[in-house]
Amino acid sequence: MRRAHEVYGHLPHARFVQQPANVGKGAALRLGMGLASGASVVTIDADMAIDPMQLPLFMTSLRDSAFVPGSRAIKGHINYDAHLRTWAGDVFNRLVRHYTKTTQRDTQCGCKGFQLGAARLLALLALVDGFAFDVELFYLADRLGLSVRPLLVTWRDVVGSSVRPGRDARVMLRDIRSLTRTRYENPVVVLAASVTSEAVAEYAAKARLHGLVLARDDEDALLVVGRNDALGAAGIAAGLKGTLRTAGIDELRARSYEAV
């Protein structure tokens, strides 16, 4: 955190958030995505292997796509400096595609762009705390019917990965295999289709809830909240004359997503 302040503290809109303990990459990214503001969100690994000069390309692509993951794959493969790492990465991607049925050739690139509403919803739904969180994002995006447009990026193979090949590989494989068996379900407040985000934001502030998403269709608007926020959501339901219940990922699919 001290180093982050030294490097980025001069930026006028910089915001630094730290968890009490390191509980994993996935948990950290969910926190950041839930607190982000603005029309778009881009996540970047701290090693800055992806040249930040490419960020405008992500912003352009996000005008039309909800999820723009960076891809290092050329002709279906990522070529690392070490042959063993290239082979291991290829095996990992084969396992990912086998268990999740994704067609993406690079799920682990640290640079990914999202429209804010999509980022918030993915952060609310996701459960993986560790390195398999990236795979879970692709799995959830597919289940939700999000528009996904990979963007080829230039990168450099930075030495010093924090992934431990033995233990972390076993945990990642366990998490990936469990994705299709996971029941993704969150508390939601069912509101009228005409409800405004301003009205929802007013009651969310009173309930001290943040990182929420309105999942809209022609019939209603589902306010999706965190799994531990049902009590606060009950206050929003009472104030806006809505109904509190739970909703699964299939009910949230193919809606428009508006950050609150």
C-alpha positions as CSV (number, residue, x, y, z in Angstrom):
1,M,0.0,0.0,0.0
2,R,2.9,2.4,0.8
3,R,4.4,1.7,-2.6
4,A,1.0,2.4,-4.3
5,H,0.8,5.8,-2.6
6,E,4.3,6.6,-3.7
7,V,3.5,5.8,-7.4
8,Y,-0.1,6.9,-7.8
9,G,-0.7,9.2,-4.9
10,H,-0.3,12.3,-7.0
11,L,-3.3,11.5,-9.2
12,P,-6.2,13.8,-8.4
13,H,-8.8,11.0,-8.3
14,A,-6.7,8.2,-6.7
15,R,-8.4,6.1,-4.1
16,F,-6.6,3.4,-2.1
17,V,-8.5,0.6,-0.5
18,Q,-6.9,-2.1,1.7
19,Q,-8.4,-5.2,3.1
20,P,-7.5,-6.2,6.7
21,A,-5.8,-9.4,5.5
22,N,-4.8,-10.9,2.2
23,V,-7.6,-13.2,1.3
24,G,-6.8,-13.6,-2.4
25,K,-6.7,-11.9,-5.8
26,G,-10.4,-12.6,-6.5
27,A,-11.5,-11.0,-3.2
28,A,-9.3,-7.9,-3.9
29,L,-10.7,-7.4,-7.4
30,R,-14.3,-7.9,-6.3
31,L,-13.8,-5.2,-3.7
32,G,-12.3,-2.8,-6.2
33,M,-14.9,-3.5,-8.9
34,G,-17.6,-2.9,-6.3
35,L,-16.2,0.5,-5.3
36,A,-15.3,1.7,-8.7
37,S,-17.2,4.6,-10.3
38,G,-17.3,6.1,-13.8
39,A,-18.7,4.5,-17.0
40,S,-15.9,1.9,-17.3
41,V,-13.6,-0.2,-15.2
42,V,-10.2,-1.6,-16.2
43,T,-8.2,-3.9,-13.9
44,I,-4.5,-4.2,-14.4
45,D,-2.0,-6.5,-12.6
46,A,0.5,-4.7,-10.4
47,D,3.5,-5.9,-12.4
48,M,2.3,-3.7,-15.3
49,A,3.1,-6.3,-17.9
50,I,0.6,-4.7,-20.1
51,D,1.6,-1.3,-21.5
52,P,-0.8,1.3,-20.1
53,M,-0.6,3.1,-23.4
54,Q,-3.1,0.5,-24.6
55,L,-5.9,1.6,-22.2
56,P,-7.6,3.9,-24.7
57,L,-8.2,0.9,-26.9
58,F,-10.1,-0.7,-24.0
59,M,-12.2,2.4,-23.5
60,T,-13.1,2.4,-27.2
61,S,-14.1,-1.2,-27.2
62,L,-16.2,-0.8,-24.1
63,R,-18.5,1.5,-26.0
64,D,-20.0,-1.6,-27.6
65,S,-19.1,-4.5,-25.4
66,A,-19.8,-5.1,-21.7
67,F,-16.6,-7.2,-21.1
68,V,-13.3,-6.6,-23.0
69,P,-10.6,-8.9,-21.7
70,G,-7.1,-8.4,-22.8
71,S,-5.6,-11.4,-24.7
72,R,-2.0,-12.3,-25.1
73,A,-2.8,-15.4,-27.3
74,I,-1.5,-15.4,-30.9
75,K,-2.9,-18.2,-33.0
76,G,-4.4,-19.8,-29.9
77,H,-1.2,-19.8,-27.8
78,I,0.6,-17.6,-25.3
79,N,4.4,-17.7,-25.7
80,Y,6.2,-17.1,-22.5
81,D,9.9,-16.6,-22.2
82,A,10.2,-20.1,-20.6
83,H,9.2,-23.2,-22.6
84,L,7.9,-24.9,-19.4
85,R,5.7,-22.0,-18.6
86,T,4.3,-21.9,-22.1
87,W,3.5,-25.6,-21.9
88,A,1.9,-25.3,-18.5
89,G,-0.2,-22.3,-19.6
90,D,-1.5,-24.3,-22.6
91,V,-2.4,-27.2,-20.4
92,F,-4.2,-24.9,-18.0
93,N,-6.2,-23.3,-20.7
94,R,-7.2,-26.7,-22.1
95,L,-8.5,-27.6,-18.6
96,V,-10.4,-24.3,-18.3
97,R,-12.1,-24.9,-21.7
98,H,-12.9,-28.4,-20.8
99,Y,-14.6,-27.6,-17.5
100,T,-16.3,-24.3,-18.3
101,K,-16.8,-24.7,-22.1
102,T,-15.4,-21.2,-22.7
103,T,-13.8,-20.6,-26.1
104,Q,-11.4,-18.0,-24.8
105,R,-7.7,-18.8,-25.2
106,D,-6.4,-16.4,-22.5
107,T,-8.4,-16.1,-19.3
108,Q,-5.5,-15.1,-17.1
109,C,-4.4,-11.8,-18.7
110,G,-4.3,-9.3,-15.9
111,C,-5.8,-6.4,-18.0
112,K,-9.6,-6.6,-18.4
113,G,-12.1,-3.9,-19.1
114,F,-15.8,-3.8,-18.1
115,Q,-18.8,-1.5,-18.4
116,L,-19.5,-0.4,-14.9
117,G,-22.8,-2.2,-14.6
118,A,-21.4,-5.5,-15.8
119,A,-18.4,-5.1,-13.4
120,R,-20.6,-4.5,-10.4
121,L,-22.8,-7.5,-11.2
122,L,-19.9,-9.8,-11.8
123,A,-18.4,-8.7,-8.5
124,L,-21.7,-9.3,-6.6
125,L,-22.1,-12.8,-8.1
126,A,-18.6,-14.1,-8.0
127,L,-17.4,-16.4,-5.2
128,V,-13.9,-17.4,-6.0
129,D,-11.3,-15.6,-3.8
130,G,-8.1,-17.0,-5.4
131,F,-6.5,-16.9,-8.8
132,A,-9.3,-18.9,-10.5
133,F,-11.4,-15.7,-10.2
134,D,-10.4,-14.8,-13.7
135,V,-11.9,-18.0,-15.0
136,E,-15.0,-17.4,-13.0
137,L,-15.5,-14.0,-14.7
138,F,-15.6,-15.7,-18.1
139,Y,-18.0,-18.4,-16.9
140,L,-20.3,-15.8,-15.3
141,A,-20.2,-13.5,-18.4
142,D,-21.2,-16.5,-20.6
143,R,-24.1,-17.4,-18.2
144,L,-25.3,-13.8,-18.1
145,G,-25.1,-13.4,-21.9
146,L,-22.7,-10.5,-21.7
147,S,-21.1,-9.2,-24.9
148,V,-17.5,-10.3,-24.7
149,R,-14.9,-8.8,-27.1
150,P,-11.2,-9.9,-26.5
151,L,-8.6,-7.3,-27.3
152,L,-5.2,-8.4,-28.4
153,V,-2.5,-6.7,-26.2
154,T,1.2,-6.3,-26.4
155,W,2.9,-7.4,-23.2
156,R,6.2,-8.4,-21.6
157,D,6.8,-11.6,-19.6
158,V,7.6,-10.2,-16.1
159,V,9.6,-12.5,-13.8
160,G,8.3,-12.9,-10.2
161,S,4.8,-14.2,-10.3
162,S,3.1,-14.7,-6.9
163,V,1.5,-17.9,-8.1
164,R,2.9,-21.0,-6.3
165,P,2.9,-23.8,-8.9
166,G,2.1,-26.6,-6.5
167,R,-0.5,-25.5,-4.0
168,D,-2.0,-22.7,-6.1
169,A,-2.4,-25.0,-9.1
170,R,-4.3,-27.5,-7.0
171,V,-6.6,-24.8,-5.5
172,M,-7.2,-23.3,-9.0
173,L,-8.2,-26.7,-10.5
174,R,-10.5,-27.3,-7.6
175,D,-12.2,-23.9,-8.0
176,I,-12.5,-24.3,-11.8
177,R,-14.1,-27.7,-11.5
178,S,-16.6,-26.4,-8.9
179,L,-17.9,-23.5,-11.1
180,T,-20.6,-25.5,-13.0
181,R,-21.8,-27.0,-9.6
182,T,-22.1,-23.6,-7.9
183,R,-25.5,-22.1,-7.2
184,Y,-25.1,-18.4,-8.0
185,E,-27.9,-16.7,-6.1
186,N,-28.2,-13.2,-4.5
187,P,-30.8,-11.2,-2.6
188,V,-32.7,-8.9,-5.0
189,V,-35.3,-6.2,-4.5
190,V,-38.0,-6.5,-7.2
191,L,-39.0,-3.0,-8.2
192,A,-41.2,-1.4,-10.9
193,A,-39.6,-1.2,-14.3
194,S,-40.0,2.6,-14.2
195,V,-37.9,3.1,-11.0
196,T,-35.1,5.6,-11.3
197,S,-31.5,4.9,-10.3
198,E,-31.6,8.2,-8.4
199,A,-34.5,7.0,-6.2
200,V,-32.7,3.7,-5.6
201,A,-29.4,5.5,-4.8
202,E,-31.2,7.6,-2.2
203,Y,-32.5,4.6,-0.3
204,A,-29.2,2.7,-0.8
205,A,-27.3,5.5,0.9
206,K,-29.7,5.4,3.9
207,A,-29.1,1.6,4.1
208,R,-25.3,2.2,3.8
209,L,-25.1,-0.2,0.9
210,H,-22.8,0.3,-2.1
211,G,-21.8,-1.5,-5.3
212,L,-25.4,-2.3,-6.3
213,V,-26.8,-3.0,-9.7
214,L,-30.2,-2.5,-11.3
215,A,-30.9,-5.4,-13.7
216,R,-33.7,-4.1,-15.9
217,D,-36.0,-5.6,-18.5
218,D,-39.4,-4.5,-19.8
219,E,-41.3,-6.1,-16.9
220,D,-39.4,-5.1,-13.8
221,A,-36.1,-4.0,-12.3
222,L,-34.1,-6.3,-10.0
223,L,-31.9,-4.5,-7.5
224,V,-29.0,-6.9,-6.9
225,V,-27.2,-6.6,-3.6
226,G,-24.4,-8.5,-1.8
227,R,-25.1,-11.8,-0.2
228,N,-24.7,-10.3,3.3
229,D,-26.8,-7.2,2.6
230,A,-30.3,-8.6,2.9
231,L,-31.1,-6.6,6.0
232,G,-30.3,-3.3,4.3
233,A,-32.1,-4.4,1.2
234,A,-35.3,-4.9,3.3
235,G,-35.2,-1.2,4.1
236,I,-34.9,-0.4,0.4
237,A,-37.8,-2.7,-0.4
238,A,-39.9,-1.0,2.2
239,G,-39.1,2.5,1.1
240,L,-39.6,1.8,-2.6
241,K,-42.6,-0.6,-2.2
242,G,-40.6,-3.5,-3.6
243,T,-40.3,-7.1,-2.7
244,L,-37.2,-8.8,-1.3
245,R,-36.4,-12.2,-2.4
246,T,-33.5,-14.1,-4.0
247,A,-32.7,-14.5,-7.7
248,G,-30.5,-16.9,-9.6
249,I,-28.1,-16.2,-12.5
250,D,-30.6,-17.4,-15.1
251,E,-33.2,-14.8,-14.0
252,L,-30.5,-12.0,-14.3
253,R,-29.4,-13.1,-17.8
254,A,-29.8,-10.9,-20.8
255,R,-31.0,-7.7,-18.9
256,S,-29.5,-4.3,-19.0
257,Y,-27.2,-3.5,-16.1
258,E,-27.1,-0.1,-14.4
259,A,-24.7,0.7,-11.5
260,V,-26.3,2.4,-8.5
